[in-house]
């Protein structure tokens, strides 16, 4: 990822956005009492990876 962004701060910012969005999504899913499965748990990461790749 460092090769694509070309700076450490850009790489860290992208990773932090992905991390915080995943934490928030899982927190909301847990708050509304959704049953967590492998697909639901991995979906925020998959969605953010796809959208991040589109923007790069």
N, C-alpha and C positions, 0 to 999 in steps of 0.2 A: 504494500500500500504506500510505503514511503516513496517508491519510485513514481507512482502515479501523481501523488500530491506534491512532491518535491520539497516538502519541509516537514520537520518534526512537529511543529505546532499544528499544522493542518491535519496531520495524521492523528495526533492526540485528540484534536477537536472532533474529528469524524468518529473516532472510537468512543469518545465520551457521549456523543449524541446517540449512538447506537446502544450503548450500555444503559444510559438513563431511560431511553424509550422502552427498552426491554423490561427494565425494572418496573416502570410505571404500568406497562401493559400487564405484566404478571400480577402486580398489586391490585389492579382493577379487577382482573379475572378472579383473584382470590377473594376480593371484597364482595363481589356479587355471587359468591358461592358456586362458581363453575367447577365442574369436576375436571381436574387437570390431567390431561393425557399427554402422550409424547407429541402428538400433532399440535395441540393447543400450546404447549410449552415452547415449541420451536417456531411457531408461526411468526412472532414479532421479529425474530432474528432473520428469518427468510424474507419477510416483507421489507425490512429495512435494508437488507443486502441488495435486493433487486432494485429498490428505488435509489439507493446510493449509486449503484452501477449505472443506472440510467442517467444520473446527473453528472457523473464523471465523464 
